[in-house]
C-alpha cells in the first residue's frame, strides 16, 4: 500500500537534504561574538561555575496546562519548600549584616529614641505580638526619614490584596497575607494599602491602629510573626540548627509560605532581590531572596539584645531603592510620557489597540498596576549591521547620526534619551517560580516607534548564549518565521555609574553548586497572539506548519535545536505585511532553551529535562538521561497538535457526560509522573500511543481526524525502529540509548508550499513494521502531512475551552475525585464515550500503577505572546 511515508508528492516541500549520515560532521558554525554590551567578567560573582543545562523540574513551575489539584494549599507549599531547600544557605548574622546589608548603624543618641520590645508580648500567640512589634519598628523607621521618604509598618494579616485578577495565580495571591508589611508613604502607595471606612467598620479586630491592606505592588519588607511553638515555623530559632526536620510537613508549609511571599514581591515589582524578616517568639532571622535562592541569617534573640534588629531596620530605612533590591533601570513613568503614549493609542492597529487596553489599565487601577518606564542603553539597540531588515532600521534610527555634526546639540541628548525608553504596565506573563529564569513578559510602548512592542525580562545563566545572540544567528542564516529583536542586553546596575556591571544574583556565593544568574532583557518588534487564539482548524494547521518549517530551517541552516516546543512558544503574528497585504503567520519563539548543534554532544548537566512537561516526547519523559534530539522536538509538535484538538474541538470525549473520561485521558497522557532515582519519569501513556499508532480520542471534524491519524501512523513508524530501546525502558531488554542527530544538509532548500492538492494515499490500516532510519529524525514526514491538511476547506469547528470543566470533578456520591487520578480508561469506557461505530482498539489503552504527585513541569514559560 502506498502511503505518505513511501513517496512524497512532487509539489511538496523537498526536505530530502536532511537525509544524510549522522557521522558526517560539518564544519561548526562559530557562535556569534558576545557584544560588549552583554559581556561581563563574572569570575568573581561566586565560587561555583554554572551548569551547562540551566533548567530543572520545579514544583513551583507547575504549568496552567496541568490538571493537578491546586486547592491543596499544604501540598503546594510543601512542594515549593522541597524545591527551595537546596537553594537556601544559613549565614552568620554578623557576616550577613556586613556583606548583604549596606549602610551605617544608629549612634547612641538615636538609639535612645527607640522603643523597647516587651518580652511577654512574644510568649503567646502571634496576634498578641502585633501591637508592640509595630510600635517598636515604627520608632526605628521614624528616625530614618520624613514626609514621603518615611516608611511605615502595617498589620496586614486580615486584609488580602484585592487587586488580584481572575486567573488561578491571581486568586492564590489574594489568599497570601503576611502578618506585617513595611510600606512607603507616597500618595500612590497609601491609596493602595489604606483601608476604607467600610473596611474598618466591618473589621472585628479591637486594635486597628496599624491595620492596612496587603499590597504586593508596594511592599518593601514582609514580616512574618509566629509563636515559638507554632507548628509551621520554617526554621530552628531558639534551638540550635537551621532547617527543621525534613520529615515535618508543617515546617515545609512554613518555608513554602515564605517562598511565596518572595515570589509575590518579585512578581509584582521590578526587583533584583528583596529582604524579609521572620520572627518566631523572641527570635528573628533576616532573609535575602534573589533568583538563585535565599540567604538566611542565623537566629538572634531580639528581646534580650535588640541591636541586630535595630541596625537592620535603621539601615533599611536609609537605603536607596537599589539597595533595597529594586531595578534602577525601571522607574515610575513620567506623566508627560504617559500622556504621549495615550495620544498615540488611536493610531495603533486594531489588534494593537486591543492589547493596549489590557496592558495599560485605567487610571482607577494604577495604584496596583503602575505604569513604569524601562530604560535601555544605546549599546542595547540592534543595528542593521547585525540584522538587516526594515523593522530594525526603523528602530535603530532612534540613535540618530551624530557623526556628521560632531555630536548631539545642546538639549538634543535629553530628547534622544526618551527614545531609549519603553513604557510597561500590567504583565502578560510571569513565571510561577521565585527562582530560576523568572521570565516576565510585557506588552510595551516604544517611545520612538510610537507603537507597541514586546519586552521579555529573564535571569539567564552565563553558560549558554543569550537569546539575542541566538536570534542574530537565526537571522544570519535566513531562518523563516521568527521574531525581530530590536533591543537586548544584560541589565546594568546604577545608572550613575559610567560602565555599570550587570545585575547578578549573590546566593551562589554561599550555596554550593548554585549557578550565578544575570538579569537580561530582550525587546522584539512583533506583538503576537497566543496560539490558543487561532480561529479554526485550518488556521491552526497553517500556524503549526509555519512553526515546523521554522524549526526545520533553524536546524538545517543555523544548526540550532529549539528544545521547548510548547503551546506558549508558538505564536500568531497578525500584523505581518507582504505587498501591503496583512497576513497571518505562525512564529516559533522563546529560543533561550535552545542548543547549538556543536554543543549537543556535551550532553545534559542534570537529570531533569528541558522543555514543557505536557509536550515533551515519550522517550524524554521515560529516560531522564536521554539526549534531547531533533526527533524529540518533532514529536512535541505532535503532542501539541493533539493537546490543542482535544481542548478546543469537538470529539468523542466532549460534553459534561464525558468529562471524567476526558480528565482521565488528559492526566494520563500529559501529566502523570513518578519520581525515580532522584529524577522525574513519566510518558507511559504517550509511549503506548506512539508505539501503537493510537490517538486516544476521535475528532468530529474530518480534517482533524485525518491529521491525528496520519501523525499517529508517522510516530508508529518511528517507534518501530526503536523497539529494543523502548523495551529496555520498560525493563524488558537491555539496549543502548539511540542517537538520531542528523548532520549538515547537502541539497537545495525548497520552502514554498504547494498550490495544488497533492494526491497522497495516507494510511487507513496498520502498516508492517518498517526497518531503517527513524522517521522523526527528519522533518520530511510531518511537513508532508501538515502540507496536505492545508488543502482542506476552513470550517467553524473550534469550540470553547473544554478543559475548563475539568477543574471540579465529582463522583456520583458527591465526593471530589483527585485530579491526579492515575486510573486509565478501560476499553468499555472508551467505547461508551465514542458515539460512533469505530473499533475499540482506537481508544485509550494501557495500564499503569497508581502514581500521583506534583507535576514536574520543567518549563517556566506559559502562554507568552511576544
Residue pairs with C-beta under 8 A, 6 or more apart in sequence:
1 761
1 763
1 765
1 767
2 761
3 713
3 760
3 761
3 762
3 763
3 767
4 710
4 714
4 760
4 761
4 762
4 763
4 781
4 784
4 785
4 788
5 713
5 714
5 717
5 763
5 770
5 775
5 781
8 14
8 780
8 784
9 754
9 758
9 759
9 760
9 784
9 788
10 758
11 754
11 755
11 756
11 758
12 754
12 758
12 783
12 784
12 787
13 549
13 750
13 751
13 752
13 753
13 754
13 783
13 784
13 787
14 747
14 748
14 750
15 552
15 778
15 779
15 780
15 783
16 747
16 780
17 556
17 745
17 746
17 747
17 748
17 749
18 552
18 556
18 742
18 745
18 777
18 778
18 779
18 780
19 742
19 773
19 778
19 780
20 742
20 743
20 744
20 745
20 746
21 743
22 739
22 740
22 741
22 742
22 743
23 743
24 743
24 744
25 743
26 559
26 743
26 744
28 559
28 597
28 598
29 473
29 477
29 558
29 559
29 596
29 597
29 598
31 465
31 469
31 473
31 596
31 598
32 465
32 469
32 472
32 473
32 476
34 466
34 469
35 379
35 489
36 379
37 377
37 379
37 380
37 489
37 490
38 466
38 468
38 469
38 488
38 489
38 490
38 520
40 462
40 490
40 501
40 502
40 504
40 518
42 462
42 502
42 504
42 516
42 518
45 504
45 505
45 506
45 508
45 509
45 516
46 506
46 508
46 509
46 514
46 516
47 508
47 509
48 508
48 511
48 512
48 513
48 514
48 515
48 516
49 463
49 515
50 461
50 462
50 463
50 515
50 516
51 461
51 463
51 513
51 515
51 605
51 606
52 463
52 464
52 599
52 602
52 604
52 605
53 604
53 605
53 606
53 610
54 436
54 437
54 460
54 461
54 463
54 464
54 515
55 436
55 437
55 593
55 608
55 609
55 610
55 858
55 859
56 436
56 606
56 608
56 858
57 608
57 609
57 613
57 680
57 856
57 857
57 858
58 83
58 433
58 435
58 436
58 856
58 857
58 858
58 860
59 76
59 79
59 80
59 82
59 83
59 854
59 855
59 856
60 79
60 80
60 83
60 259
60 263
60 432
60 433
60 434
61 431
61 432
61 433
61 436
61 857
61 858
61 859
61 860
62 68
62 70
62 432
62 854
62 855
62 857
63 612
63 613
63 614
63 855
63 857
63 859
63 862
64 167
64 168
64 169
64 862
64 863
65 567
65 612
65 614
65 643
65 670
65 857
65 862
66 613
66 614
66 670
66 671
66 855
66 857
67 663
67 666
67 667
67 671
67 803
67 806
67 807
67 819
67 820
68 671
68 819
68 820
68 854
68 855
69 75
69 818
69 819
69 820
70 76
70 168
70 172
73 175
73 253
74 249
74 253
75 854
76 256
76 854
77 252
77 253
77 255
77 256
77 257
77 259
77 260
78 249
78 252
78 253
78 256
79 256
79 854
80 255
80 256
80 259
80 260
80 434
81 234
81 251
81 252
81 253
81 254
81 255
81 256
81 259
82 252
83 259
83 433
83 435
84 255
84 256
84 259
84 293
84 294
84 434
84 435
85 243
85 246
85 255
86 293
86 511
87 292
87 293
87 294
87 435
87 507
87 511
87 514
88 243
88 293
88 294
88 295
88 296
88 511
89 293
89 294
89 295
89 296
89 507
89 510
89 511
90 242
90 296
90 297
90 298
91 99
91 100
91 295
91 296
91 297
91 298
91 510
92 297
92 298
93 286
93 297
93 298
93 299
93 300
93 308
96 286
96 288
96 295
96 297
96 298
97 297
97 308
97 311
97 312
100 288
100 295
100 506
101 275
101 286
101 311
101 312
101 315
101 316
102 315
102 319
102 323
103 314
103 315
103 316
103 318
103 319
103 323
104 315
104 318
105 310
105 311
105 314
105 315
106 114
106 143
106 310
106 311
106 314
110 143
110 314
111 310
113 139
113 142
113 143
114 136
114 139
114 140
114 143
114 306
114 310
115 135
115 136
115 138
115 139
116 136
116 306
117 132
117 133
117 136
117 302
117 303
117 306
118 132
119 282
119 303
121 128
121 129
121 131
121 132
121 133
122 129
122 132
122 228
122 279
122 281
122 282
122 303
123 228
123 281
123 282
124 227
125 227
126 179
126 225
126 226
126 227
126 230
127 157
129 225
129 279
130 155
130 157
130 179
130 180
130 207
130 210
130 225
131 207
131 209
131 210
133 153
133 180
133 223
133 225
133 279
134 153
134 154
134 155
134 180
134 209
134 210
136 306
137 153
137 180
137 182
137 223
137 313
138 152
138 153
140 310
140 313
140 314
140 317
141 150
141 151
141 152
141 153
141 182
141 313
141 317
142 150
143 314
143 317
144 150
144 151
144 314
144 317
144 318
145 151
145 317
145 318
147 185
148 184
148 185
148 186
148 187
149 185
150 185
151 182
151 183
151 184
151 185
151 220
151 316
151 317
152 182
152 183
152 185
153 180
153 181
153 182
153 183
153 210
153 223
154 180
154 181
154 182
154 183
154 193
154 210
154 211
154 212
155 179
155 180
155 210
155 211
155 212
156 177
156 178
156 179
156 180
156 181
156 193
156 211
156 212
156 213
156 214
157 177
157 178
157 179
157 180
158 177
158 203
158 205
158 211
159 177
159 195
159 199
159 211
159 212
159 213
159 214
160 174
160 175
160 176
160 177
160 213
160 214
161 173
161 174
161 176
161 177
161 213
161 214
161 215
161 216
161 368
162 174
162 213
163 192
163 215
163 217
163 365
163 367
163 368
163 369
164 170
164 171
164 173
164 174
169 430
169 432
172 260
173 216
173 264
173 267
176 214
176 257
176 260
176 261
176 264
177 214
178 214
178 219
178 222
178 223
178 224
178 261
179 223
179 224
179 225
180 222
180 223
180 224
180 225
181 193
181 212
181 214
181 215
181 219
181 220
181 221
181 222
181 223
182 219
182 220
182 221
182 222
182 223
182 316
183 189
183 190
183 193
183 212
183 215
183 218
183 219
183 220
184 218
184 220
188 218
188 332
188 366
188 367
188 370
189 215
189 218
189 367
191 367
192 213
192 215
192 217
192 218
192 367
192 368
193 212
193 213
193 214
193 215
193 218
194 212
194 213
195 203
195 211
195 212
195 213
199 213
200 208
200 211
203 211
205 211
215 367
215 368
216 264
216 265
216 267
216 268
216 269
217 268
217 269
217 367
217 368
217 369
217 370
219 264
219 265
219 268
219 269
220 316
220 324
221 274
221 275
221 276
221 277
221 316
222 261
222 265
222 276
222 277
223 276
223 277
223 278
223 279
224 257
224 258
224 261
224 276
224 277
224 278
224 279
225 279
225 280
226 232
226 233
226 254
226 278
226 279
226 280
226 281
227 280
227 281
228 237
228 238
228 280
228 281
228 282
228 283
229 281
230 254
230 280
231 250
232 250
232 251
232 253
232 254
232 257
233 244
233 251
233 254
233 280
234 244
234 251
234 254
234 255
234 257
234 258
234 278
235 242
235 243
235 244
235 251
235 255
235 278
235 280
235 285
235 296
235 299
236 242
236 243
236 244
236 299
237 280
237 281
237 283
237 284
237 285
237 299
238 280
238 281
238 282
238 283
238 299
238 301
242 296
243 251
244 251
245 251
246 252
258 276
258 278
258 287
259 294
259 434
260 434
261 276
262 274
262 276
262 287
262 289
262 294
262 434
263 432
263 433
263 434
265 271
265 274
265 289
266 274
266 289
266 291
266 434
266 438
267 430
269 326
270 326
270 327
270 330
270 372
271 325
271 326
271 327
272 290
272 322
272 325
272 326
272 327
272 503
272 519
273 288
273 289
273 290
273 291
273 325
273 505
273 506
274 288
274 289
274 324
274 325
275 286
275 287
275 288
275 289
275 316
275 324
275 325
276 286
276 287
276 288
276 289
277 284
277 285
277 286
277 287
277 312
278 284
278 285
278 286
278 287
279 302
282 301
282 302
282 303
282 304
283 299
283 300
283 301
283 302
284 299
284 300
284 302
284 309
285 296
285 297
285 298
285 299
285 300
286 296
286 297
286 312
287 294
287 295
287 296
287 297
288 294
288 295
288 506
289 434
290 505
290 506
290 507
290 517
291 434
291 435
291 436
291 437
291 438
291 459
291 505
291 517
292 435
292 505
292 506
292 507
292 508
292 511
292 514
292 515
292 516
292 517
293 435
293 505
293 507
293 508
293 511
293 514
294 507
295 506
295 507
295 510
300 308
300 309
302 308
302 309
316 324
321 328
322 328
322 493
322 494
327 491
327 503
327 519
328 493
328 494
328 495
329 374
329 375
329 376
329 491
329 492
329 495
330 372
330 373
330 374
330 375
330 424
331 372
331 373
331 375
332 370
332 371
332 372
332 373
333 370
333 371
333 372
333 373
333 423
334 373
337 373
337 418
337 421
337 423
337 447
338 371
338 423
340 447
341 360
341 423
341 445
341 447
342 360
344 445
344 450
344 451
345 353
345 356
346 353
347 450
347 451
348 356
348 451
348 452
349 575
351 527
351 529
351 574
351 575
352 451
352 452
352 527
352 575
355 443
355 452
355 527
355 865
356 443
356 445
356 452
358 426
358 428
358 443
359 424
359 425
359 426
359 428
359 442
359 443
359 444
359 452
360 371
360 423
360 425
360 426
360 445
361 369
361 425
361 426
369 425
369 426
370 425
371 423
371 424
371 425
372 423
372 424
372 425
373 421
373 422
373 423
373 424
374 421
374 422
374 423
374 424
374 444
374 455
374 521
375 417
375 420
375 421
375 495
376 420
376 421
376 422
376 487
376 489
376 521
376 523
377 420
377 489
377 492
378 399
378 420
379 489
380 420
380 487
380 488
380 489
380 521
381 395
381 396
381 398
381 399
381 420
381 486
381 487
382 392
382 395
382 396
382 468
382 485
382 486
382 487
382 488
383 392
383 396
383 399
384 392
384 393
384 396
386 392
386 472
386 475
387 471
387 472
387 475
387 484
387 485
389 475
389 484
391 484
391 486
391 525
392 484
392 486
392 525
394 449
395 446
395 448
395 449
395 486
395 487
395 525
396 486
397 448
398 416
398 419
398 420
398 448
398 449
399 416
400 408
400 412
400 416
402 408
408 416
418 447
418 448
419 447
419 448
420 448
421 447
422 444
422 445
422 446
422 447
422 453
422 455
422 523
423 444
423 445
423 447
424 442
424 443
424 444
424 445
424 455
425 442
425 443
427 440
427 441
427 442
428 441
428 442
428 443
428 864
428 865
429 439
429 440
429 441
429 568
429 861
429 862
429 863
429 864
429 865
430 439
430 440
430 441
431 437
431 438
431 439
431 440
431 860
431 861
432 860
432 862
433 860
436 459
436 517
436 860
437 458
437 459
437 460
437 517
437 592
437 860
438 457
438 458
438 459
438 860
439 456
439 457
439 458
439 860
439 861
439 864
440 456
440 457
440 458
441 454
441 455
441 456
441 457
441 864
441 865
441 866
442 454
442 455
442 456
442 457
443 452
443 453
443 454
443 455
443 527
443 865
444 452
444 453
444 454
444 455
444 523
445 451
445 452
445 453
446 452
446 453
446 486
446 523
452 527
453 486
453 523
453 524
453 525
453 526
453 527
454 483
454 523
454 524
454 526
454 527
454 528
454 865
454 866
455 521
455 522
455 523
456 467
456 521
456 522
456 523
456 524
456 864
456 866
457 519
457 520
457 521
458 467
458 519
458 520
458 521
458 522
458 592
459 505
459 517
459 518
459 519
459 520
460 466
460 467
460 517
460 518
460 520
460 592
461 515
461 516
461 517
461 518
462 515
462 516
462 518
463 515
464 592
464 595
465 473
465 596
466 488
466 489
466 490
466 520
466 522
466 592
467 488
467 520
467 522
467 590
467 591
467 592
468 485
468 488
468 489
468 522
470 560
470 591
470 592
470 594
471 482
471 483
471 485
471 488
471 591
472 485
473 558
473 560
473 596
474 482
474 554
474 558
474 560
474 591
475 482
476 558
477 553
477 557
477 558
478 553
478 557
479 550
479 553
479 554
479 557
479 558
480 546
480 549
480 550
480 553
480 751
481 546
481 547
481 549
481 550
481 553
481 585
481 586
481 587
481 588
482 550
482 554
482 587
482 588
482 589
483 524
483 525
483 526
483 528
483 587
483 589
483 866
484 524
484 525
484 526
485 522
485 523
485 524
485 525
486 523
486 524
486 525
487 521
487 522
487 523
488 520
488 521
488 522
488 523
489 520
489 521
490 502
490 503
490 518
490 519
490 520
491 502
491 503
491 519
491 520
491 521
492 500
492 501
492 502
492 503
493 500
493 501
493 502
493 503
494 500
502 518
502 519
503 518
503 519
504 516
504 517
504 518
504 519
505 516
505 517
507 514
508 514
508 515
508 516
508 517
524 866
526 573
526 575
526 576
526 587
526 866
527 575
527 865
527 866
528 571
528 572
528 573
528 574
528 587
528 589
528 865
528 866
529 571
529 572
529 573
529 574
529 865
530 567
530 568
530 571
530 572
530 863
530 864
530 865
531 543
531 567
531 568
531 570
531 571
531 572
531 644
531 863
532 567
532 644
532 647
532 648
532 863
533 572
534 540
534 543
534 572
534 798
535 798
536 794
536 795
536 796
536 797
536 798
537 649
537 701
537 703
537 704
537 792
537 794
537 795
537 797
537 798
538 703
538 789
538 790
538 792
538 793
538 794
538 795
539 584
539 794
540 644
540 798
541 703
541 707
541 786
541 789
541 790
541 792
542 584
542 586
542 790
543 570
543 572
543 584
543 585
543 586
544 570
544 586
544 637
544 640
544 641
544 786
545 586
545 753
545 783
545 786
545 787
545 790
546 585
546 586
546 587
546 588
547 565
547 570
547 586
547 587
547 588
547 637
548 634
548 637
548 779
548 782
548 783
548 786
549 751
549 779
549 783
550 586
550 587
550 588
551 562
551 565
551 588
551 633
551 634
551 637
551 779
552 779
552 783
553 749
553 751
554 560
554 561
554 562
554 588
554 594
555 561
555 597
555 630
555 779
556 745
556 749
557 749
559 596
559 597
559 598
559 744
560 591
560 594
560 595
560 596
560 597
561 594
561 595
561 596
561 597
561 600
561 628
561 629
561 630
561 633
562 569
562 588
562 591
562 593
562 594
562 633
563 593
563 594
563 595
563 610
563 611
563 628
563 632
563 633
564 590
564 593
564 594
564 610
564 611
564 612
564 859
564 861
565 588
565 611
565 615
565 633
565 636
565 637
565 640
566 611
566 612
566 614
566 615
566 636
566 640
566 859
566 861
567 612
567 614
567 615
567 640
567 643
567 644
567 863
568 590
568 612
568 859
568 861
568 862
568 863
568 864
569 588
569 589
569 590
569 612
569 861
569 864
570 586
570 587
570 588
570 589
570 640
571 586
571 587
571 589
571 864
571 865
571 866
572 584
572 585
572 586
572 587
573 584
573 585
573 586
573 587
574 582
574 584
575 582
576 582
576 583
576 584
576 585
577 583
589 864
589 866
590 861
590 864
590 866
593 610
593 611
593 859
595 628
597 741
600 627
600 628
600 629
600 741
603 627
604 610
604 625
604 627
604 628
607 624
607 625
607 678
607 679
608 624
608 679
608 680
608 856
608 858
609 616
609 620
609 621
609 624
609 628
609 858
610 628
610 858
610 859
611 620
611 628
611 632
611 636
611 858
611 859
612 857
612 858
612 859
612 861
613 621
613 670
613 671
613 673
613 682
613 855
613 856
613 857
613 858
613 859
614 639
614 643
614 670
614 671
614 857
615 636
615 639
615 640
615 643
616 632
616 636
616 639
616 683
617 631
617 632
617 635
617 636
617 639
617 683
617 686
618 635
618 683
618 686
618 687
618 689
618 690
619 626
619 632
619 683
619 687
619 722
619 725
619 726
619 729
620 626
620 628
620 632
620 683
621 673
621 681
621 682
621 683
621 686
622 681
622 682
622 683
622 684
622 687
622 729
623 729
623 737
624 676
624 679
624 680
624 681
625 737
626 737
627 737
627 739
629 739
629 740
629 741
629 777
630 740
630 741
630 742
630 776
630 777
630 778
630 779
631 718
631 740
631 774
631 776
631 777
634 776
634 779
634 782
635 690
635 715
635 718
635 776
637 782
638 711
638 714
638 715
638 782
639 670
639 686
641 707
641 708
641 711
642 695
642 696
642 697
642 708
642 711
643 670
645 651
645 697
645 699
645 704
645 707
645 708
646 653
646 662
646 665
646 666
646 697
646 802
647 801
647 802
647 803
648 798
648 799
648 800
648 801
648 802
649 699
649 700
649 701
649 704
649 797
649 798
649 799
650 699
650 700
650 701
650 797
650 799
651 697
651 698
651 699
651 700
652 658
652 697
652 698
652 833
652 834
652 835
652 836
653 661
653 662
653 665
653 697
653 833
654 662
654 700
654 799
654 802
656 805
658 833
659 805
659 806
659 809
660 809
660 817
661 825
661 829
661 830
661 833
662 802
662 806
663 806
663 809
663 819
663 821
664 821
664 823
664 824
664 825
664 829
664 844
665 696
665 697
665 825
665 844
666 803
666 806
667 819
667 820
667 821
667 822
668 684
668 685
668 822
668 824
668 825
668 844
668 848
669 685
669 686
669 689
669 696
669 844
671 682
671 820
671 855
672 682
672 684
672 685
672 820
672 822
672 848
672 851
673 680
673 681
673 682
673 851
673 853
673 855
673 856
674 680
674 681
674 682
674 851
674 853
675 681
675 853
680 856
680 858
684 846
684 848
685 696
685 824
685 844
685 846
685 848
687 719
687 726
687 729
687 730
688 694
688 845
688 846
689 695
689 696
689 712
689 715
690 715
690 716
690 718
690 719
691 716
691 719
691 720
691 726
692 716
692 845
693 712
693 713
693 715
693 716
693 766
694 712
694 841
694 842
694 843
694 844
694 845
695 708
695 709
695 712
695 842
696 843
696 844
696 845
697 844
698 705
698 834
698 836
698 838
698 842
699 705
699 708
700 797
701 795
701 797
702 792
703 789
703 792
703 795
704 797
706 762
706 789
706 792
707 785
707 786
707 789
709 762
709 763
709 764
710 762
710 763
710 785
710 788
711 782
711 785
713 762
713 763
713 767
714 775
714 776
714 781
714 782
714 785
715 775
715 776
716 766
716 767
717 767
717 770
717 775
717 781
718 774
718 775
718 776
719 726
720 769
720 770
721 770
721 771
721 772
721 773
721 774
721 775
722 738
722 774
723 769
724 733
724 735
725 735
725 736
725 737
725 738
727 733
727 735
728 734
728 735
738 774
740 774
740 776
740 777
742 777
742 778
753 787
753 790
754 787
757 791
758 787
758 788
758 791
760 784
760 788
762 785
762 788
775 781
776 782
806 819
807 819
808 816
809 816
809 817
809 819
810 816
810 817
811 817
818 852
820 852
820 853
821 852
822 848
822 849
822 850
822 851
822 852
823 850
824 844
824 845
824 846
824 847
824 848
825 833
825 843
825 844
827 840
827 843
827 845
829 843
830 840
830 843
830 844
831 840
831 843
834 843
